[in-house]
Amino acid sequence: MSQMNEQQPPRQADISAQPVLKIDHVDTFYGPTQVHFGLTVEVGRGQIVCLLGGNASGKSTTMKVILGLVKPRAGAVYLEGEPITGLSTPAIIRRGLGSVPEARRLFGTMTVRENILMGAFTRNDKSAIAADYERMMEQFPRLRERSTQLAGTLSGGEQQMVAMARALMGRPRIICMDEPTMGLSPLHVERVLELIRTVNATGVTIFMVEQNAH
């Protein structure tokens, strides 16, 4: 595979015909231990696709491969038809991939507002960022009430809302979610899944990995 310039914009031709995300025959190893065996997944525009698996089945590694944190030994990952394997994580985020990591990974000593605005770190359009932040407050009204509260003091369900709003601030083409229901009460699980459907209804494609088949 030829090396790809991280600044090169994706081609516009026939983008609509491409899967938003494609994992193509990926083999991944940690040392001598193989985790993925020809993993192939396609996520079409506007879909919610969920990859199910138990503990230690390679789900989180799948997300790390997509985000460029782990390099596969074989195969490739494509974002709207363009290979992103080998790019840095910031470059992949700039190309339109949002991430809601396992266990939310918020900055606990920063406010809800500060955490959400971190999702726009690759942008410099201040007025549009402000407008998008206001849109997040409308989409997640609970967070408006908590905007000055430290993120580490929120409930698990509220933290998941912050993580989703943070990802949306990057205006992603697709959001990848790593076990979004992990550690949540049944009530919060239902609320988070409802929020995922709501976000998807706005046109955002979603790929998630989960061990909760229900």
C-alpha positions as a printed NumPy array, in Angstrom:
array([[  0.   ,   0.   ,   0.   ],
       [  1.434,   3.383,  -0.926],
       [  2.012,   5.904,   1.822],
       [ -0.74 ,   8.474,   2.158],
       [ -0.297,  12.177,   2.872],
       [ -2.282,  13.043,   6.011],
       [ -3.216,  16.429,   4.567],
       [ -4.658,  15.005,   1.358],
       [ -8.454,  15.541,   1.286],
       [-10.699,  12.6  ,   0.436],
       [-11.81 ,  12.346,  -3.167],
       [-15.335,  13.609,  -3.734],
       [-16.172,  11.336,  -6.636],
       [-18.622,   8.527,  -5.904],
       [-18.379,   9.035,  -2.111],
       [-22.092,   8.309,  -1.742],
       [-21.57 ,   4.842,  -3.22 ],
       [-18.883,   3.931,  -0.678],
       [-19.448,   2.509,   2.801],
       [-18.745,   5.228,   5.333],
       [-16.471,   2.782,   7.159],
       [-14.936,  -0.428,   5.879],
       [-12.682,  -2.803,   7.784],
       [-11.199,  -5.074,   5.138],
       [ -9.705,  -8.477,   6.05 ],
       [ -7.811,  -7.18 ,   9.077],
       [ -5.399,  -9.401,  11.011],
       [ -4.252,  -7.905,  14.304],
       [ -1.663,  -9.226,  16.729],
       [ -0.4  ,  -8.389,  20.202],
       [  3.034,  -9.932,  20.018],
       [  2.531, -13.594,  19.029],
       [ -1.174, -13.542,  19.963],
       [ -3.572, -13.031,  17.074],
       [ -6.7  , -11.056,  17.945],
       [ -8.383, -10.54 ,  14.56 ],
       [ -8.579, -13.153,  11.816],
       [ -9.594, -11.508,   8.545],
       [-12.045,  -9.15 ,  10.26 ],
       [-14.318,  -7.545,   7.669],
       [-17.082,  -5.062,   8.499],
       [-18.917,  -2.509,   6.361],
       [-20.986,   0.363,   7.733],
       [-23.276,   2.079,   5.243],
       [-24.287,   5.712,   5.325],
       [-26.978,   6.413,   7.917],
       [-26.798,   2.969,   9.521],
       [-26.358,   1.871,  13.114],
       [-24.117,  -1.204,  13.037],
       [-23.256,  -3.112,  16.194],
       [-20.413,  -5.623,  16.53 ],
       [-21.227,  -8.024,  19.369],
       [-18.763, -10.063,  21.383],
       [-17.853, -11.144,  24.892],
       [-14.923, -10.051,  27.021],
       [-11.492, -10.383,  25.373],
       [-13.024, -11.066,  21.967],
       [-11.237,  -8.188,  20.216],
       [-13.976,  -5.544,  20.295],
       [-11.923,  -2.744,  21.824],
       [ -8.976,  -3.689,  19.637],
       [-11.261,  -3.163,  16.648],
       [-11.822,   0.416,  17.776],
       [ -8.098,   0.918,  18.334],
       [ -7.385,  -0.295,  14.796],
       [ -9.98 ,   2.097,  13.362],
       [ -8.523,   5.031,  15.326],
       [ -4.955,   4.212,  14.367],
       [ -3.909,   3.309,  17.911],
       [ -3.065,  -0.262,  16.875],
       [ -1.688,  -1.104,  13.437],
       [ -2.961,  -4.333,  11.868],
       [ -0.475,  -6.789,  10.434],
       [ -2.678,  -7.319,   7.372],
       [ -5.74 ,  -5.684,   5.869],
       [ -6.843,  -2.048,   5.895],
       [ -9.451,   0.393,   7.161],
       [-11.233,   2.795,   4.807],
       [-13.219,   5.94 ,   5.538],
       [-15.541,   6.734,   2.629],
       [-13.333,   4.764,   0.279],
       [-10.02 ,   6.314,   1.344],
       [ -7.482,   4.228,   3.3  ],
       [ -6.768,   5.561,   6.78 ],
       [ -4.546,   2.691,   7.978],
       [ -1.241,   4.138,   9.127],
       [ -2.518,   7.676,   9.693],
       [ -2.2  ,   9.295,  13.106],
       [ -5.247,   9.432,  15.34 ],
       [ -5.627,  13.255,  15.024],
       [ -5.501,  12.935,  11.218],
       [ -8.216,  10.27 ,  11.305],
       [-10.388,  12.452,  13.552],
       [ -9.941,  15.383,  11.156],
       [-11.186,  13.232,   8.301],
       [-14.553,  12.879,  10.018],
       [-14.409,  10.005,  12.488],
       [-15.758,  10.678,  15.974],
       [-15.048,   8.478,  18.975],
       [-16.924,   7.676,  22.179],
       [-14.346,   5.563,  24.014],
       [-14.887,   2.767,  26.491],
       [-15.798,   4.109,  29.968],
       [-16.338,   7.567,  28.442],
       [-12.8  ,   8.826,  29.251],
       [-13.9  ,  12.292,  30.306],
       [-11.648,  14.857,  31.983],
       [-13.111,  14.532,  35.451],
       [-11.679,  17.793,  36.86 ],
       [-12.975,  19.847,  33.925],
       [-16.541,  21.095,  33.577],
       [-19.148,  19.583,  31.326],
       [-18.835,  22.576,  28.983],
       [-15.045,  22.254,  28.815],
       [-15.267,  18.532,  28.071],
       [-17.763,  19.056,  25.254],
       [-15.704,  21.837,  23.679],
       [-12.676,  19.523,  23.65 ],
       [-14.459,  17.712,  20.823],
       [-13.84 ,  20.728,  18.585],
       [-10.067,  20.717,  19.105],
       [ -9.416,  20.175,  15.377],
       [-11.577,  23.169,  14.396],
       [-10.915,  26.919,  14.398],
       [-14.314,  28.249,  13.27 ],
       [-15.267,  29.902,  16.577],
       [-18.744,  31.094,  15.64 ],
       [-19.691,  27.689,  14.214],
       [-18.272,  25.97 ,  17.295],
       [-20.436,  28.183,  19.502],
       [-23.491,  27.354,  17.372],
       [-22.727,  23.628,  17.553],
       [-22.3  ,  23.824,  21.32 ],
       [-25.74 ,  25.423,  21.599],
       [-27.127,  22.644,  19.407],
       [-25.643,  20.09 ,  21.834],
       [-27.422,  21.846,  24.696],
       [-30.687,  21.541,  22.801],
       [-30.045,  17.91 ,  21.929],
       [-28.94 ,  17.024,  25.47 ],
       [-30.931,  19.445,  27.68 ],
       [-29.79 ,  17.67 ,  30.84 ],
       [-26.266,  18.873,  30.102],
       [-27.31 ,  22.524,  30.037],
       [-28.263,  22.138,  33.689],
       [-24.874,  20.533,  34.369],
       [-22.696,  22.766,  32.156],
       [-20.597,  24.19 ,  35.017],
       [-20.468,  20.939,  37.   ],
       [-17.277,  18.874,  37.058],
       [-17.65 ,  15.932,  34.667],
       [-16.291,  13.506,  37.245],
       [-19.282,  14.146,  39.513],
       [-21.908,  13.135,  36.925],
       [-23.794,   9.851,  36.835],
       [-22.705,   7.224,  34.298],
       [-25.591,   8.042,  31.979],
       [-24.845,  11.772,  32.108],
       [-21.183,  11.112,  31.408],
       [-22.182,   9.123,  28.339],
       [-24.205,  12.118,  27.136],
       [-21.129,  14.333,  27.538],
       [-18.988,  11.842,  25.606],
       [-21.529,  11.735,  22.772],
       [-21.841,  15.531,  22.651],
       [-18.051,  15.828,  22.638],
       [-17.815,  13.478,  19.659],
       [-20.532,  15.362,  17.776],
       [-18.666,  18.651,  18.198],
       [-16.177,  17.388,  15.624],
       [-18.971,  17.2  ,  13.009],
       [-18.14 ,  13.543,  12.284],
       [-19.324,  11.481,   9.322],
       [-19.409,   8.492,  11.64 ],
       [-19.183,   7.979,  15.394],
       [-17.492,   4.857,  16.746],
       [-18.717,   3.871,  20.204],
       [-16.903,   1.393,  22.435],
       [-19.402,  -0.378,  24.738],
       [-21.631,   2.658,  25.374],
       [-23.787,   0.783,  27.918],
       [-20.896,  -0.493,  30.039],
       [-21.444,  -0.035,  33.768],
       [-24.835,   1.643,  33.396],
       [-28.021,   0.799,  35.239],
       [-30.837,  -0.717,  33.134],
       [-32.642,   2.638,  33.155],
       [-29.572,   4.491,  31.904],
       [-28.935,   1.779,  29.309],
       [-32.358,   2.433,  27.791],
       [-31.759,   6.183,  27.87 ],
       [-28.357,   5.895,  26.168],
       [-29.738,   3.619,  23.45 ],
       [-32.544,   6.11 ,  22.886],
       [-29.95 ,   8.888,  22.539],
       [-28.004,   6.8  ,  20.026],
       [-31.139,   6.418,  17.913],
       [-31.8  ,  10.165,  18.204],
       [-28.275,  11.045,  17.07 ],
       [-28.548,   8.598,  14.192],
       [-31.828,  10.214,  13.138],
       [-29.927,  13.491,  12.578],
       [-27.943,  11.749,   9.833],
       [-24.877,  10.585,  11.765],
       [-23.73 ,   7.045,  10.983],
       [-22.9  ,   4.968,  14.07 ],
       [-20.666,   1.941,  14.554],
       [-20.644,   0.452,  18.036],
       [-19.16 ,  -2.564,  19.749],
       [-21.053,  -4.161,  22.619],
       [-21.202,  -7.276,  24.757],
       [-24.797,  -6.554,  25.798],
       [-26.691,  -8.418,  23.072],
       [-30.081,  -7.329,  24.42 ]])
